[in-house]
Amino acid sequence: MKVLLVNGSPHENGTTWAGLDEIARTLEAEDIKAEIFWIGTDPVGGCIGCGACEGTGRCAFGGIVNEFLDKAEKADGFVFGAPVHYAGPAGNMKAFMDRVFYAGGHCFRLKPGACIAAARRAGVVTTVDDLNKYLTISEMPVVSSTYWNMVFGFDAKQARQDAEGMLTMRNIGRNMAYLLKCMEAAKAAGIEKPGEEPRVWTHFIR
Ligand SMILES: Cc1cc2nc3c(=O)[nH]c(=O)nc-3n(C[C@H](O)[C@H](O)[C@H](O)COP(=O)(O)O)c2cc1C
């Protein structure tokens, strides 16, 4: 089993990465493969709602979004991490999440996920709340921890000194591993994922 951990920071090895790395190490100690996927520093660009993804399951703009979706299709669980920029997820990460979930929602259904935020001082709770919305609209079981999923610091070195933040990260990793193992055991026992009813879209007008 494999978990993909998205680093939505412009810093490849910054504060967000330190939190994700702690989760990844914990997952690997629990015999779950872990890969950190960095969205990079190139502008991602937001979703234009063109609908081209409807038949393909991939974004018409391609790039980092489709690169991730190719991996997401095969992954069993996810962690999405963002640095706090102005009390919300960093803009590039927000654009990435919009396009990933709009084009590739099918990659996430009933796969466990968690979201984390990194900040120097404040805005983490709103950031995690924002990111969690992508999971809960995609039928993903949300993995929780022993505190809000945050690490504090200006860089990775400071984040590692956030003892409670690091413990929170390890508990996400352990709980994610446990849930994945439970789901595997359920499958082996013949418990299948529930089917889907045809979607209904009502746009508030009828
Ligand atoms: C544009 C911008 C806005 C920021 N806004 C906030 C903020 O609202 N609250 C906060 O605590 N830190 C804020 N920061 C600081 C970062 O969240 C902090 O340095 C964090 O550790 C960066 O994580 P990273 O190394 O993973 O990018 C901001 C940084 C930038 C570049």
The ligand as an SDF file (V2000), in Angstrom:
LIG
                    3D

 31 33  0  0  0  0  0  0  0  0999 V2000
    2.9570   35.2800    0.9160 C   0  0  0  0  0  0  0  0  0  0  0  0
    3.1330   34.7290    2.3070 C   0  0  0  0  0  0  0  0  0  0  0  0
    2.1220   34.8830    3.2280 C   0  0  0  0  0  0  0  0  0  0  0  0
    2.2610   34.3540    4.5270 C   0  0  0  0  0  0  0  0  0  0  0  0
    1.2080   34.4590    5.3940 N   0  0  0  0  0  0  0  0  0  0  0  0
    1.3290   33.9140    6.6310 C   0  0  0  0  0  0  0  0  0  0  0  0
    0.2310   33.9550    7.5540 C   0  0  0  0  0  0  0  0  0  0  0  0
   -0.8660   34.4220    7.2650 O   0  0  0  0  0  0  0  0  0  0  0  0
    0.4260   33.4020    8.7890 N   0  0  0  0  0  0  0  0  0  0  0  0
    1.6260   32.8520    9.1720 C   0  0  0  0  0  0  0  0  0  0  0  0
    1.7530   32.4000   10.2990 O   0  0  0  0  0  0  0  0  0  0  0  0
    2.6630   32.7870    8.3160 N   0  0  0  0  0  0  0  0  0  0  0  0
    2.5440   33.2810    7.0610 C   0  0  0  0  0  0  0  0  0  0  0  0
    3.5960   33.1870    6.1800 N   0  0  0  0  0  0  0  0  0  0  0  0
    4.8160   32.4800    6.6150 C   0  0  0  0  0  0  0  0  0  0  0  0
    4.8180   31.0010    6.2200 C   0  0  0  0  0  0  0  0  0  0  0  0
    3.5870   30.3820    6.4500 O   0  0  0  0  0  0  0  0  0  0  0  0
    5.8720   30.2500    7.0250 C   0  0  0  0  0  0  0  0  0  0  0  0
    7.1440   30.8350    6.7980 O   0  0  0  0  0  0  0  0  0  0  0  0
    5.9530   28.7910    6.7220 C   0  0  0  0  0  0  0  0  0  0  0  0
    6.8830   28.2060    7.5790 O   0  0  0  0  0  0  0  0  0  0  0  0
    6.3590   28.5030    5.2920 C   0  0  0  0  0  0  0  0  0  0  0  0
    6.3010   27.1100    5.0540 O   0  0  0  0  0  0  0  0  0  0  0  0
    7.1370   26.4440    3.8640 P   0  0  0  0  0  0  0  0  0  0  0  0
    8.5710   26.4770    4.2550 O   0  0  0  0  0  0  0  0  0  0  0  0
    6.6340   25.0470    3.7570 O   0  0  0  0  0  0  0  0  0  0  0  0
    6.8560   27.2480    2.6400 O   0  0  0  0  0  0  0  0  0  0  0  0
    3.4610   33.7000    4.8910 C   0  0  0  0  0  0  0  0  0  0  0  0
    4.4990   33.5670    3.9460 C   0  0  0  0  0  0  0  0  0  0  0  0
    4.3280   34.0740    2.6800 C   0  0  0  0  0  0  0  0  0  0  0  0
    5.4540   33.8860    1.6730 C   0  0  0  0  0  0  0  0  0  0  0  0
  1  2  1  0
  2  3  1  0
  2 30  2  0
  3  4  2  0
  4  5  1  0
  4 28  1  0
  5  6  2  0
  6  7  1  0
  6 13  1  0
  7  8  2  0
  7  9  1  0
  9 10  1  0
 10 11  2  0
 10 12  1  0
 12 13  2  0
 13 14  1  0
 14 15  1  0
 14 28  1  0
 15 16  1  0
 16 17  1  0
 16 18  1  0
 18 19  1  0
 18 20  1  0
 20 21  1  0
 20 22  1  0
 22 23  1  0
 23 24  1  0
 24 25  2  0
 24 26  1  0
 24 27  1  0
 28 29  2  0
 29 30  1  0
 30 31  1  0
M  END
$$$$
